[in-house]
Amino acid sequence: MKGYNEIVVGLDIGSSKVRAVAGSLTEEGYIKIEGFEEESFTLMDSGVFNGQIVNVPNCTRLIDSVLQTLADRCNSDIDTININISGTAVSTQEHQGVVTASGENITIQSQDVDKLIQHIQMSFQVKEGHVIVHTLPLDFRVNNTPAENPVGRVGVQLSGNYQVVTHSRSELETLNSTIQRINSKVEDLRMVRPLRIDMMVLGSMAEAFSLLTPSDRRNGVAVAHMGQDLTEITVFYRGGLRFRSVLPIAGRTITNDLAEAFKIQPEEAEKLKVVYSLLLSLGELQTEGELVVDGVDGLPPKRVSVKQIQEVVEVRLLELAYLVSKELEKSDFKDMLNHGLVLSGGTSNMYRILPVFEEVLGKAFLVRKADPLRFVKTDVNDVSLRNIKNATAIGLMLASLQPFDQRFPDNRTLLSPQRSREVSAVVKK
């Protein structure tokens, strides 16, 4: 874990924006956000699709600009970052292992848990072209008796069930190549070197840092991250990540629907979607009103009724809610989610999305949007920082400053596998 007042930067590379959050752990023991910056891709020149970098120059340019502005605002050097991984290149699979306690111990020690993690990583059959990025504990048993925290328990045999997260090697190499094209942001130009990745974190794990309490993860909670290209559903129960799936439907799908329905360009449809949702949520637009879409290439502007927009948007939101509900049923944990479903990602800002999900999941099922700043303090005077779309970047920053699992105070045990030679070769290549 990082020391007091040491700056940590979380960099969230999304399909529509690049966001960076800088923070530190104060000597008083709280986490403070030092700065925040974001820039957008154009719809035509996006550097990321389905969670993967598809245009290295565009992505490099935007990341470099965001980090330089952030370093200037924070008056701080930036030479390492925590970065997110997500999308269809990520796979999860449960794996079990058993070890015998070291030496003459009659109680389980922390080194025995380390040995179990090493055994899990070495015995797991990684599919061709993938590498392990996370080894996440689910359940432990000591002498075949369930043990939530095995350290200190009397016994000589330790077994455990882990969620092993792997990622495409080629995609990681592309990510690393992109980051290495960017110079560190340092005041002393003699110290300039390529930017380095300190920690890679699954996007849904990063959001768990910023949005979920230990009680959420223990009592059962799901997170549906609805981004631009994909919707990623993650289920936590009894402290562990129990289920993950990805749907090829999200914000861009709604944009495309609006473009087709009203015969307008995708860029204009994206603006229409954002303005419609924002003005209705602020009470500055009535459903009986109209919005004007600017004409392009000499064409006249179009007037579109808000009611028509709402019909197009809500049909797609209903479909999305039904698909998420089906995934929760597939997980076999839907009836155990006492803390409900948390909506995140930019699409969760859509007007009336909560009522739509409540209609599908039922009033008894808790649906909510959590506050991404609930675990931090900030002097940054920017109301947009509280937007749910920033949860991933804030969580990436928190990954170096607070423990995710109290059984493992150092998150590197979870987020940086001890069988790390393959991953290190990719990250530091």
VOGU-3710 file (C-alpha; in Angstrom, 3 decimals, decimal comma):
1> mkgyneivvg> 0,000/0,000/0,000  1,118/3,568/-0,659  2,482/5,834/2,080  1,039/9,063/3,454  0,624/11,925/0,963  1,968/9,805/-1,906  0,030/10,621/-5,070  -1,775/7,739/-6,792  -3,398/8,152/-10,205  -6,277/6,024/-11,451
11> ldigsskvra> -6,645/6,092/-15,251  -9,919/4,856/-16,734  -9,743/4,315/-20,497  -13,307/4,068/-21,762  -14,916/3,933/-25,186  -16,077/7,552/-25,050  -13,749/9,242/-22,546  -10,419/9,007/-20,776  -10,624/9,954/-17,084  -7,860/10,333/-14,512
21> vagslteegy> -8,178/10,873/-10,757  -5,254/11,689/-8,456  -5,502/11,046/-4,721  -3,498/10,398/-1,575  -3,782/9,004/1,941  -3,478/11,806/4,488  -1,735/11,493/7,845  -5,172/11,888/9,437  -6,146/8,609/7,813  -8,625/9,700/5,151
31> ikiegfeees> -8,330/9,542/1,385  -8,273/12,857/-0,423  -8,777/13,514/-4,130  -6,128/15,939/-5,331  -7,317/16,387/-8,903  -9,550/15,143/-11,704  -9,418/15,455/-15,481  -11,261/13,950/-18,450  -11,375/14,284/-22,225  -13,678/12,730/-24,806
41> ftlmdsgvfn> -13,158/10,691/-27,933  -15,279/11,630/-30,922  -17,698/8,918/-32,021  -15,774/8,545/-35,276  -12,265/8,581/-33,777  -12,686/6,529/-30,601  -9,547/4,708/-29,571  -11,396/1,994/-27,634  -14,126/-0,467/-28,645  -15,642/-3,241/-26,518
51> gqivnvpnct> -13,114/-2,486/-23,796  -10,083/-2,918/-26,053  -7,735/-0,358/-27,617  -8,303/-0,241/-31,373  -6,521/3,004/-32,270  -3,212/3,414/-30,436  -2,345/6,949/-31,702  -5,767/8,376/-30,765  -5,670/6,695/-27,370  -2,078/7,802/-26,712
61> rlidsvlqtl> -2,850/11,409/-27,611  -5,851/11,606/-25,281  -4,131/9,888/-22,330  -1,074/12,117/-22,675  -3,236/15,256/-22,709  -5,315/14,169/-19,694  -2,280/13,263/-17,575  -0,372/16,429/-18,458  -3,327/18,616/-17,466  -3,819/16,614/-14,275
71> adrcnsdidt> -0,124/16,915/-13,321  -0,244/20,680/-13,898  -3,397/21,096/-11,809  -2,085/18,977/-8,940  1,429/20,443/-9,203  2,686/16,888/-8,837  4,785/14,401/-10,810  3,001/11,453/-12,439  5,233/8,550/-13,417  3,011/5,561/-12,560
81> ininisgtav> -0,699/4,828/-12,941  -3,299/2,248/-12,002  -5,270/1,253/-15,089  -8,471/-0,652/-15,820  -9,026/-3,797/-17,859  -12,472/-4,894/-18,974  -14,570/-6,291/-21,785  -14,678/-9,610/-23,579  -10,900/-10,189/-23,362  -11,356/-10,883/-19,614
91> stqehqgvvt> -12,354/-14,356/-18,365  -13,179/-15,584/-14,852  -13,173/-19,141/-13,534  -13,304/-20,690/-10,067  -10,427/-22,935/-9,002  -9,735/-24,877/-5,803  -6,527/-25,865/-4,052  -5,230/-27,555/-0,886  -1,935/-27,098/0,995  -0,443/-28,338/4,261
101> asgenitiqs> 0,647/-25,843/6,910  4,346/-25,001/6,909  6,810/-26,587/9,332  5,485/-27,607/12,742  2,718/-25,020/12,827  -0,482/-26,122/14,508  -2,249/-22,962/13,409  -2,619/-21,487/9,955  -0,172/-18,634/9,293  -0,235/-15,883/6,651
111> qdvdkliqhi> 2,565/-17,645/4,786  0,293/-20,678/4,456  -2,285/-18,525/2,691  0,500/-17,217/0,431  1,458/-20,800/-0,332  -2,169/-21,606/-1,199  -2,327/-18,647/-3,593  0,883/-19,814/-5,278  -0,577/-23,320/-5,566  -3,805/-21,959/-7,098
121> qmsfqvkegh> -1,862/-19,944/-9,656  0,531/-22,736/-10,565  -2,151/-25,437/-10,857  -4,668/-23,338/-12,786  -4,795/-24,255/-16,468  -4,580/-20,890/-18,230  -6,145/-21,038/-21,663  -3,832/-20,385/-24,563  -3,103/-16,723/-25,184  -4,197/-15,588/-21,699
131> vivhtlpldf> -2,362/-14,652/-18,496  -3,555/-14,442/-14,876  -4,205/-10,905/-13,647  -6,165/-11,471/-10,396  -6,506/-14,319/-7,901  -9,547/-13,471/-5,756  -10,422/-15,508/-2,630  -13,936/-16,852/-2,241  -14,040/-19,435/0,561  -11,562/-21,138/2,919
141> rvnntpaenp> -11,637/-24,373/4,908  -9,240/-25,428/7,686  -9,125/-29,176/8,295  -12,267/-29,306/6,113  -14,153/-26,859/8,373  -15,366/-23,549/6,869  -13,227/-20,601/7,986  -13,954/-17,063/6,868  -10,475/-15,917/7,886  -8,128/-18,897/8,106
151> vgrvgvqlsg> -5,131/-17,119/9,694  -4,850/-18,166/13,337  -7,234/-21,097/13,040  -6,046/-24,379/14,557  -5,333/-26,922/11,853  -2,738/-28,286/9,450  -4,652/-28,411/6,164  -5,792/-25,284/4,347  -8,042/-25,401/1,294  -9,546/-22,558/-0,648
161> nyqvvthsrs> -11,775/-21,655/-3,545  -10,593/-18,736/-5,695  -11,897/-16,721/-8,635  -9,073/-16,607/-11,166  -9,259/-13,663/-13,576  -7,335/-13,924/-16,839  -6,835/-11,539/-19,734  -5,776/-11,846/-23,356  -1,994/-11,547/-23,580  -2,120/-9,721/-26,919
171> eletlnstiq> -4,584/-7,136/-25,587  -2,363/-6,527/-22,548  0,609/-6,048/-24,839  -1,369/-3,450/-26,817  -2,322/-1,680/-23,594  1,260/-1,662/-22,361  2,576/-0,483/-25,731  0,120/2,401/-25,646  1,169/3,483/-22,150  4,895/3,199/-22,945
181> rinskvedlr> 4,462/5,704/-25,773  3,641/8,340/-23,127  6,321/10,089/-21,088  6,015/10,540/-17,339  4,866/13,976/-16,234  7,738/15,279/-14,087  9,021/18,755/-13,282  12,679/17,702/-13,528  13,080/16,928/-17,236  16,199/14,880/-16,459
191> mvrplridmm> 13,888/12,347/-14,803  11,577/11,884/-17,801  11,004/8,237/-18,698  8,142/6,196/-20,174  5,007/6,111/-18,045  4,694/2,879/-16,043  1,699/0,784/-15,023  1,764/0,107/-11,276  -1,391/-1,993/-11,099  -3,903/-3,403/-13,584
201> vlgsmaeafs> -7,372/-3,777/-12,070  -10,525/-5,362/-13,470  -12,974/-2,492/-14,019  -15,723/-4,082/-11,926  -13,240/-4,603/-9,078  -12,258/-0,937/-9,289  -15,919/0,062/-9,038  -16,305/-2,214/-6,023  -13,604/-0,135/-4,286  -15,492/3,120/-4,870
211> lltpsdrrng> -19,144/2,014/-4,673  -19,454/-0,972/-2,334  -19,005/-1,447/1,384  -17,749/-4,712/2,918  -21,350/-5,218/4,068  -22,560/-4,922/0,457  -20,123/-7,569/-0,723  -20,896/-9,857/2,205  -24,696/-9,678/2,044  -25,008/-9,941/-1,725
221> vavahmgqdl> -24,902/-7,155/-4,304  -24,702/-6,893/-8,080  -23,166/-4,095/-10,135  -24,297/-3,381/-13,709  -21,767/-1,133/-15,414  -23,454/0,299/-18,505  -20,805/1,986/-20,594  -20,736/3,044/-24,224  -20,288/-0,357/-25,928  -20,841/-3,003/-23,251
231> teitvfyrgg> -22,783/-3,728/-20,074  -20,749/-5,668/-17,514  -22,596/-7,454/-14,690  -20,735/-8,519/-11,556  -22,107/-10,307/-8,495  -20,491/-10,217/-5,043  -21,604/-12,519/-2,216  -19,968/-13,496/1,093  -17,158/-11,097/0,256  -16,144/-12,664/-3,053
241> lrfrsvlpia> -16,692/-12,039/-6,759  -19,051/-14,892/-7,640  -20,205/-14,110/-11,180  -19,341/-11,884/-14,130  -20,848/-11,532/-17,584  -20,728/-9,045/-20,458  -23,599/-7,928/-22,712  -23,055/-6,294/-26,135  -25,623/-3,574/-25,446  -25,113/-0,182/-23,771
251> grtitndlae> -25,149/3,560/-24,421  -24,088/3,431/-28,068  -27,054/1,138/-28,782  -29,439/3,877/-27,629  -27,551/6,429/-29,714  -27,883/4,234/-32,797  -31,606/3,772/-32,146  -32,126/7,541/-32,000  -30,077/8,068/-35,168  -32,171/5,524/-37,054
261> afkiqpeeae> -35,525/6,633/-35,658  -35,046/10,309/-36,515  -32,734/9,940/-39,542  -29,910/11,958/-38,004  -26,144/11,539/-37,729  -24,744/9,477/-34,799  -22,960/12,570/-33,415  -26,267/14,477/-33,347  -28,045/11,468/-31,865  -25,480/11,321/-29,034
271> klkvvyslll> -26,033/15,018/-28,262  -29,807/14,491/-28,396  -29,561/11,597/-25,929  -27,451/13,552/-23,452  -29,448/16,804/-23,644  -32,804/14,983/-23,430  -31,800/13,088/-20,306  -30,111/16,049/-18,608  -32,916/18,570/-19,152  -35,645/16,153/-18,065
281> slgelqtege> -33,739/15,182/-14,913  -33,292/18,888/-14,061  -36,978/19,584/-14,636  -36,183/22,032/-17,428  -37,996/20,100/-20,130  -41,530/18,727/-20,321  -42,542/15,529/-22,069  -44,884/17,599/-24,239  -41,963/19,721/-25,435  -39,595/19,507/-28,391
291> lvvdgvdglp> -35,872/19,486/-29,019  -34,191/20,858/-32,105  -31,501/18,851/-33,885  -29,113/21,005/-35,890  -28,949/20,270/-39,603  -25,642/19,220/-41,165  -24,278/19,705/-44,701  -26,766/22,473/-45,381  -29,817/20,463/-44,304  -32,498/22,241/-42,233
301> pkrvsvkqiq> -32,764/21,552/-38,481  -35,220/18,924/-37,232  -37,747/19,324/-34,445  -38,224/16,146/-32,426  -40,866/15,644/-29,759  -39,630/14,656/-26,304  -42,362/12,011/-26,114  -40,984/10,319/-29,244  -37,457/10,381/-27,839  -38,698/8,874/-24,591
311> evvevrllel> -40,452/6,057/-26,449  -37,267/5,134/-28,332  -35,053/5,337/-25,240  -37,335/3,443/-22,858  -37,831/0,524/-25,231  -34,074/-0,024/-25,238  -33,731/0,557/-21,479  -36,457/-2,038/-20,888  -34,564/-4,516/-23,040  -31,364/-3,781/-21,141
321> aylvskelek> -33,109/-4,239/-17,783  -34,586/-7,576/-18,890  -31,186/-8,785/-20,100  -29,522/-7,793/-16,814  -32,298/-9,577/-14,895  -31,721/-12,737/-16,960  -27,990/-12,603/-16,208  -28,708/-12,307/-12,484  -30,934/-15,376/-12,729  -28,182/-17,201/-14,610
331> sdfkdmlnhg> -25,766/-16,405/-11,766  -27,985/-18,353/-9,288  -27,473/-15,489/-6,797  -30,433/-13,262/-7,684  -32,457/-14,277/-4,625  -29,425/-13,758/-2,350  -28,750/-10,129/-3,314  -29,950/-8,491/-0,107  -28,207/-5,246/-1,050  -29,713/-5,234/-4,515
341> lvlsggtsnm> -28,341/-3,919/-7,789  -26,061/-0,901/-8,222  -26,207/0,860/-11,596  -23,001/2,475/-12,810  -21,359/3,763/-15,973  -22,401/6,718/-18,103  -25,629/5,094/-19,331  -26,910/4,881/-15,742  -27,405/8,655/-15,957  -30,286/8,169/-18,414
351> yrilpvfeev> -33,559/9,732/-17,312  -35,973/7,266/-15,626  -33,497/4,387/-15,680  -34,215/3,550/-12,025  -38,012/3,227/-12,528  -37,430/1,088/-15,619  -35,175/-1,351/-13,736  -37,560/-1,377/-10,759  -40,422/-2,247/-13,111  -38,505/-5,233/-14,460
361> lgkaflvrka> -36,908/-6,463/-11,219  -39,876/-5,719/-8,968  -40,391/-3,124/-6,256  -39,047/-5,480/-3,588  -35,676/-5,612/-5,364  -33,422/-2,712/-4,363  -32,040/-0,776/-7,354  -29,764/2,199/-6,694  -26,984/4,443/-7,924  -24,254/4,735/-5,303
371> dplrfvktdv> -22,100/7,804/-4,645  -18,565/7,356/-6,069  -17,224/9,834/-3,478  -18,622/8,003/-0,444  -15,153/6,861/0,743  -13,111/9,961/-0,090  -12,820/13,671/0,624  -12,202/16,282/-2,034  -11,508/19,975/-2,369  -11,887/19,728/-6,139
381> ndvslrnikn> -14,617/22,214/-7,029  -16,215/20,216/-9,814  -19,730/18,848/-9,413  -19,113/16,495/-12,336  -16,654/14,556/-10,151  -19,628/13,111/-8,219  -21,058/11,659/-11,444  -21,422/7,886/-11,278  -19,429/7,551/-14,512  -16,258/8,421/-12,536
391> ataiglmlas> -16,560/5,428/-10,196  -13,990/3,325/-12,085  -11,272/6,010/-12,078  -11,832/6,732/-8,384  -11,749/3,006/-7,596  -8,492/2,578/-9,492  -6,981/5,271/-7,308  -8,373/3,625/-4,157  -6,842/0,261/-5,128  -3,446/1,489/-3,860
401> lqpfdqrfpd> -4,800/3,247/-0,765  -7,279/0,958/0,976  -7,596/-2,828/1,366  -10,290/-4,588/-0,633  -10,353/-7,691/1,554  -9,476/-7,369/5,248  -7,859/-10,804/5,117  -5,267/-9,364/2,719  -4,256/-5,815/3,722  -1,963/-5,507/0,692
411> nrtllspqrs> -4,081/-5,563/-2,468  -1,142/-6,828/-4,505  -1,902/-10,265/-3,085  -5,210/-10,101/-4,949  -4,532/-7,820/-7,878  -0,959/-8,785/-8,792  -0,507/-12,571/-8,903  2,556/-14,130/-7,324  2,923/-16,214/-10,465  3,625/-12,867/-12,067
421> revsavvkk> 6,552/-13,474/-14,397  4,248/-13,736/-17,419  2,253/-10,664/-16,395  5,383/-8,689/-15,470  6,885/-9,492/-18,845  3,801/-7,994/-20,461  3,557/-4,958/-18,149  7,270/-4,052/-18,098  8,215/-5,153/-21,576
//
